[in-house]
């Protein structure tokens, strides 16, 4: 990573006045910040780890001393303070961002807080099939599945990738003494109602002609399993 430098907004730089005759020439006035506040110094964040500094033929301590000497040579009245930021080895991230966070840069801290908030927010896109809570979330809404509709979907989800016959669905989900036990023909009606409530994601339940049904997961479909694994394993 190259040495970071302080970026000044050119819109705030006042152009130098044209040279005057030697007897009347005065030092030009240069301002790097807007009119009003009084500048008292600046902060220069340098992102450079020890390995990269070594590759450049210098160590970080020497670089710090060189920058302090340059500042003192250019402005002898200046006061300098240097602090080196440390992070666990292999922690990742851009070096300059690590430095800004370690030294409590307000802008960097605000950005990190915003990122934390965004990461904590629940995802609102796609489908979440929550087997532990017995519910299906579509985008920002909960799908209005009946108990049997969810049982059908769950049975297929737990056997992801395997085609399940109509007979197996009926025998596994309905008891023999249930008054509404479907047959091979009416099980299609239950599946059709289930699909209609899945909206634009109805194709996660696939019809395998002449055999039965299969659950196919999409990239935007996530499954939150209960404590028990799939019965097929």
N, C-alpha and C positions, 0 to 999 in steps of 0.2 A: 504494500500500500504506500502510495506516495505521501510525502510530507504534507500535512494539511496546512492551509494558510487562511488568514483572515480575509473574508470577502467584504469589500466596501461597495455600497450602492453608489454608482457613478452619478446618479441624479442629485446626490447631496454634495458632490465635490464642486467647489467654486473654481472657475478657471483662473490661472495665474495672470496677473496684470502684465501688460507689455513692458519690457525693460525701460527704465527711465535713465536719464543722464546720471553719471556717477555721483554727482554732487547731491542729487535729490532722491536716488534710489533707496527704497526701504524693503524690508523682508516681506514677501507675499504672505497673505493670510489664507491658510488652507484649513477647511473644516471637513471632517469625514462623517459628521453626524448632523442632524437637523439643527437649525437655530433654536435656541432656548435653553436646553439642558447644558450643563457644564461637563465636558468629558473629563474623567478622572483616571482613565486607564483603559485597558482592554484585556480580553482573555483570548488566548490562542490555544485551541485544542489540537493536539497532534496525535494521530492514530498510527502507532508503529510498535509492533511487538519485538521482543528481543531477537527472535530468529531473523526477522526482516532487517533489523538494524545491523546484525552481524553480517548478513549477506552484502550490505552496503559498505562494510568495512568500518563500522563505528558502533559504539555501545550507547545506550540511551543516556547514561550519565554524562558522557562526553558531549552528546548532542545538546543536552540541556545547558551545560556550561557554555557551549559555543553560542547558543541563542541568547543567553544572558549577556555574554561579552559583546555580541553585536548590538544589542539594545543599549548597553551602557556606552558603547563607542558612538552610537548615533545620537543618543540623548543622555549625556552624563548625569543630568539631574533626575533621571528616572529611578524608581524603586521597583525591584523585581521580586517575585515570589514564585517558586516552582514546586509543583506537586506531581508525583508519579502515581498513576492509577494501576492497581493490580486486580487480576481476576484469576479464577481457577484455571489451570492449564486445560486447554481443549474445550473451553466453555462456549466457543463459537461467537458469531456476530461480528459486525464491522468494528475494527479497532477503535475508530474515532467515536463510535456510539458507546462502546464500553467505557471510554474515558469520560465522556460527557455525563453518563449516568453515575459513574463512580464519584465524580466531582460535583454531583448534585446540580447539574445544569437545569434550570427551570423548564426550558423548552423540551429537553430530552425527557424529563420526568413526566411532563404533561402528555407527551406522545406515548410513553410507556403505560400510563394510567388508562389512556384511551384504548390502547391495544388490549389491556387486561379486561376492560369492560366488554369489548367486542368478543373476546374469546369466551367470556362467561355467559354471554347471551345465547339462549337456545337457538339452534338452527331452525329456520322457519321454511326452508325449501325442501321439496321432496317428500318422501314417505318414511315415517318411523313406525315400525310394527313392534309394539311393546308387549311382549308376551307375559311379562311379570304383572303389568297393570291391566292386561286384557283390553287394550285399546289400540287404535290405529290413528295416527296423526297425519293428515294431509295438508301440506303447507302450514297454515296457521289454525286449522280447524280439526276437530275430532270427528272421524267418520262415524255416522250413526248406525253401526252394525248391531244386529241382534246377537243374542248369545250363540245361537247355532251358526250364524254367519261367521262370527269370530272363530268358533271351533273348527269350522271348515278351513278357514284361512290358516289357522295355527297348525292344523294337521298337515297341510301342504308345506308350510314354511319349515317345519321340523324335518321334512323329508325333501329338502331343497334339491332340485335337479332330478328327482325320481318321479316318474309318472305313476300316479295313484289311480287305481281303477274305481269306478263308481261303486262297485260292490264293497270294496274295502272302506270307502268313505262311509257308506251307510252302516256297515256292521260295526265300525269303530266309534262313530259319533252318536248314533241312535241306539237305544235299548229296544229289546224285542217288545216290551210292554208299552212303549211310547205310542200315543194315539196318532201321531203324525209321521210315522216312519215312511220315508219316501221310497220310491222304486227307482230303477235306472233312469226312467224318463223324467220323473219329477226332481231328481237330484240336479238335473240341468237347470231347472227353474231356480233352485237355491243358489247355484253358482252364478246364474245370470243376475240375480238380485245383489249378490255380493259384489260382482264386478261393477254394477251400476253405482254402488256407493263408494267405489274406489276412484271414481271420476276419471281423470286423464291417465291414471295409473292402472286401469283395468287389465292391461296386458301383462301384469305380473302373474296373473293366473292364466295359464296356457291350456287350451283344449288340444289334446292329442287324439285325433280322430280314431274312433273305434276302440280306444283303450280307456282314457280317463282324463285326468288333469295333472298339471305340474306347476310348481311355483318357480318362476325365473326372476332372480334378483337383478335390478338395474343399478347403475352407478349412483343414482340418487335415492336409493332405497336402503334403509338401514334396519337391522333387526336387533332389538334388545332382548336377549334371551333370559328366561327364568333360570332358576338354580339347577334345573334338570337338563341334561344334554339331549340331543336328538336320540329317539329310541332306535334309530337305525345303526347306531354305533355302540 
